[in-house]
Amino acid sequence: MCWQKRGSGRSYSSHSGVGSVIGQNTGKVLNFKVCSDHCRICLKASQLGKEPENHECQKNWNKSPKAMEAHTGAELLKTLEDIGGTQVGVLVMDDDSATLSQVKERLGHPVEKWSDINHSRKSVGNSMYNTLQKKHKSLTTTVIKYFQKCFSYAISQNKNQENALKETLISIVPHAFGQHEKCGNWCKADNDNFSFKSLPGGKALSGDDLYNDLYIVFETMSNNSHKLAPGGSTKDVESLNGIFASKAPKRICYSASESLKNRVSATVAQKNIGYHYISELHLEAGLSPNKITKKQSECLSKERKRQLIYNQQPEVKRRKIKTNNEKKTEIAKKEKVEGTTYKSDVGFSLVTEINNIPGIRYRPNIETVTNFDGNFAVFDLETSSLQEDCEILQIACKFNDNEFSCYIQPTKPISKMSSAVTGLTNEGGVLFHHGKPIRAINREAAFQNFVIWLSQYKPVILIGHNAKLFDSKRLILNIKNFTCFAEFKTVVKGFVDTLPLFKKQFPGFPNYKQTTVYENVCGGQFDAHNAIGDVSALNCILEKSSIDQRLFTATPDDHTANKRFVPTLTNEMDAIRDLQDCAVHINTWMNSNKLKMNNAKTEFILFGSRHQLSKCQTKEIIICGDVIKSKTCIRYLGAFLDETLNFKDHITKKCKTAMMNYYKIKCIRSYLSKEATETLVLSLVISHLDYCNVILFGISQTDLYKLQRIQNMCAKLVLNRSKYDSAKQALFDLHWLPIKARITFKILTYMYNCHVGNAPSYLINLLNPQVSKRSLRSSESSIGCYAVPYNKKKTFSDRSFSTIGPKLWNELGTNVRNSESLDTFKCRLKTLYFENYFELF
């Protein structure tokens, strides 16, 4: 029986069901019937209070859905005997309903029942899962699958042998418990040290209670060996139900219309005739069979036969079982590491007790601290459990002689293990410490007070014992949901974990718990598992151990050293020697300032034209004993610099990232408004095209067009226009400047900042005001202009900021150059470029 709605196992409320009878030998559908308690036309008429119009009513059932199977089975078999004249002798089915009794009553003669071996196998497993597994912990899933496998082997090896099957089923449980007296030829145990391949540890099971319970299960099955021995199977019925589900999905209700019967008929036709039933239906209706439909039907039929032959091969079956077992093992390993990530009603359960701190499940992106010039404060937390989602109960911090300590009122239960360690309990909304009530404030107020106290000493790096694995992560997870988190990020620049420091500083300690380190370094005991006591103890350890503060600092920002030379052998060797000496001086200075130069990330490159580079022979240099090989392209501050400075690598990588984000936005464009799409495009795509775009001035039009093409696509995407529409019109409607204009726009923005003195000194020093040797009438228009230097080298020099900046600046009108503010300058400059571009394009 196939219902049109999924049942939960406890409730069945389907409006319709399809019953079918299939021949055991032929595998063909002999008869079928659709039962439905619903008719759309009748229901609509009753809602309107009218009589339904003449129609073929689909309602032919007025009882409960559970009674459909037994009634339909009896009716189908009765009709089959009346029409076909053949008496039904054997009925293969599962044990889910009382169909057999109604069939016997309806047919009026005995009918033998064969049990479906797949359903029987599941019944054996369910009887163990539902009742016995809760009672016996040793009855694991692996053991249950072992008994199910033995059950299947017993039926397949004793097919049509009722007595032999009965004896085999009875001997399965004793065999699993190491008793092989009743085993048959299938048992390979020749001694007491026999190893079971499928049982845990290869050892036999033990326990009288477990033995008796399992024996009852298999004794019940052996008493029904006359039903199991034939090895009946309802796989053809399940196959038919699968085809039916593909034509009438259970998520859609077809019960109230004639569509359900048509879909069922198509299912039966496909089962009996094959995929070419459509062509034969066309012929019966006097229509063309359609060559394409006929060809597709033949292809599907061949593929179906190939799959059936392939899946029946023993090697394929073994490979599938092996793959499934490996997959289950891999999933079990991952779940064991991840812990409980999904479980029914997990949110209503109490705190999960764990004995160890969970390990780091992913490696975060850690930013280095650059030449830290601030303060170090020691901190510690006491939490409600060891879980990541625990709550902080106490937070303490110490800087020199100043201390901060605060208790926090929890909103979640405190685990028993945590209470036993910290002495903190929560009863009736009051926090107790070792049985004494203490003053606790809410979480937001506590974190705000903590951030305010830290802001006195900002910037701060927090030091904690095992902070990397526990304290730092739980502090951030608790404080990030409050408004003070933004200020916390500006005050706290990072964390330091003293656990690896102590392991390096004090080798040979039995363990590196804070109590052990304190006892060996400071002597005595302290108030452990009290945040303020832990903070004072850790501060004492740091003071008495004299740990070098260089261990607290990280590597500085990237820095560069360069040397310009004419490409001759002598000049090249002198330049390399100067760079090596410079690196030695930098390394010495960094060591004296408690910093470290990372030689592993040091890169070396030669810049020049192809003709100049062909004259250079240096392929590597030695920096502080490390050999640094020359590269053809390096990344510096997000820009990719190649040796000839044509920036082809930079353009390629930026276009790749921009296009990736473009296609992601394009996939969700239909769900976004124009404003939202423009915001996403500007922030995720155009930002990559604009990043460091001043270095692209003077590149070839071919490379520039790659960027322009992406901007054109973005403009059409924002306006939801076709790729064949005008890109110029799209840019005009969005008021976007083209790529070339955006480059010069940014260069002139830098020039304005240099002009008003807001730019860095290294840029201002590149510019020289234009001075006229003679007083001319045109001298007034040159006020505020800058001298354009003369360069012999056109490849690089004419693209430098000292040359192109003054040149572009001098071309501007005085009303633009003399703007009162940067915003006014940008507005006037964009208006000028926008008008020029769309007039000359």
Secondary structure, 3 states (H helix, E strand, C coil): CEECCCCCCCCCCCCEEEEEEECCCCCCEEEEEEEECCCHHHHHHHHHCCCCCCCCCCCCCCCCHHHHHHHHHHHHHHHHHHHHCCCCCEEEECCCCCHHHHHHHHHCCCCEEEECHHHHHHHHHHHHHHHHHHHCCCCCHHHHHHHHHHHHHHHHHCCCCHHHHHHHHHHHHHHHCCCCCCCCCCCCCCCCCCCCCCCHHHCCCCCHHHHHHHHHHHHHHHHCHHHHCCCCCCHHHHHHHHHHHHHCCCCCCCCCCCHHHHHHHHHHHHHHCCCCHHHHHHHHCCCCCCHHHHHHHHHHHHHHHHHHHHHCCHHHHHHHHHHHHHHHHHHHHHHHHHCCCCCCCHHHCCCCCCCCCCCCCCCCCCCCCCCCCCEEEEEEEEECCCCCCCCEEEEEEEECCEEEEEEECCCCCCCHHHHHHHCEEEECCEEEECCEECCCECHHHHHHHHHHHHHHHCCEEEEECCHHHHHHHHHHHHHCCCCCHHHHHHHEEEEEEHHHHHHHHCCCCCCCCHHHHHHHHCCCCCCCCCHHHHHHHHHHHHHHHCCCHHHHCCCCCCCCCCCCCCCCHHHHHHHHHHHHHHHHHHHHHHHHCCCCCCHHHCCEECCCCHHHHHCCCCCEEEECCEEEEEECEEEECCEEEECCCCCHHHHHHHHHHHHHHHHHHHHCHHHCCHHHHHHHHHHHHHHHHHCCHHHHCCCCHHHHHHHHHHHHHHHHHHCCCCCCCCHHHHHHHHCCCCHHHHHHHHHHHHHHHHHHCCCCHHHHCCCCECCCCCCCHHHHHHCCCECCCCCCCCCCHHHCHHHHHHHHHHCCCHHHHCCCCHHHHHHHHHHHHHHHHHHHC
